[in-house]
Amino acid sequence: MGIHSVGTSDAALVRRVQAGDTGAYADLVGRYRDRLGRYALHMLGNREDAEEVLQDAFVRAYRSLARCDDPERFGAWLYGILVNRCRTAGARAARRARRFVHDPAALETAPLAGPDERTEWDDMVRWALARLPPESREAFLLKHVEDLEYEDMARLTGAGVSALKMRVKRAREQLQVMLKEAERV
Amino acid sequence: MFEPMDDAIERIARHLRRPVHIDPALDGRVMREITALPARAGARSLGAAWRWVRRPRQFTLTPLGGLAAAAALATVVVLSRMDSGSSVPPPAESRVFQFVLVAPRATQVSLVGDFNDWDATRTPMRRARSEALWTAVVPLTPGRYHYAFLVDGSRWMADPTAPVARDEDYGTPSSVLTVGGGGS
């Protein structure tokens, strides 16, 4: 897995929590907050949703900590919970009714985007990522951003290695096509 | 501009691998939620979590750091109030609606309507990352609701994309949202 421990080991902290020192769980939360938050943010495309899912994953992990058979691999186990919560949240977001309100006066006075290439690139990447099918986005992020091996991805997602390789391949092809289209505009 | 496929993908991956900073206040929210759970390992678990929340901490702050800490505190207070409001489980048959307002110059926006007794303090909208968007999520049961947006505490706005309410009683613009039983 691409998740590494620093200082007190994950296993030691997990055992302290399991022994009743709930406060030790705060150290695990702080350790994994940003790393897991990055995956949730890229997967859901929305910081508010990502933080909600992340909080939910941490709480669920705490409630199920007795089922964490291998405290040495707490990071991988926690990651699996987050991946599942992101799937559920993604499906819920797709069903959620949305209402958009437009303030024409405010838009007229809004500053135009400047020629900031970094912002443009960031927008373009987020735009393209959001248009990938969820399974492809999940596979692409796990492989190319979280740097996981296909065997680890298979354990996390429940999908076969061949299927995951296909999803990553499709994601790469679709991203390339979308970026070419965006660059032509 | 042409880039070989692998270079383009590698550039995207590099971009997405940049560190992301999640609000550290999330740690406190997780610990508060855990503290509220039934004790899983006896009362000493709750005691330990509570001790973590209350544990005295020593900070050294620069003037700039002091400002950041004050901002973070304000955020925690607001989130705490929102959490307490959203901790009530939505009624059965309710559907969740996200209201979005584009108002880049606003400093605060509240969603007001029949569903919150037109109380501007109950549903503050949150500024999205783009800073022009304000959002609020509200569970609604089937019914007909009047609503509006209160911008900066004084400016009322109706929803131009929704039917306008005939609201002679108050003389302020508002809109109507009808939530159906099976879909709206």
Interface residues (C-beta under 8 A of the other chain):
Chain A: Q18 A19 G20 D21 T22 G23 A24 Y25 A26 V29 G30 R33 D34 G37 R38 L41 H42 R47 E48 A50 E51 L54 Q55 F58 V59 Y62 R63 L65 A66 R96 A97 R98 R99 F100 V101 H102 D103 P104 A106 L107 T109 A110 P111 W121 D122 V125 A128 L129 L141 H144 V145 R172 L175 Q176 L179 E183
Chain B: M1 M5 A8 I9 I12 A13 H15 L16 R17 P19 V20 H21 I22 D23 P24 L26 D27 R29 V30 M31 E33 I34 T35 L37 R40 A41 G42 R44 S45 L46 A48 A49 R51 W52 R55 R95 V96 F97 Q98 F99 V100 L101 V102 A103 P104 R105 A106 R126 A128 R129 A132 T135 F149 M157 D159 P160 T161 A162 L177 S184
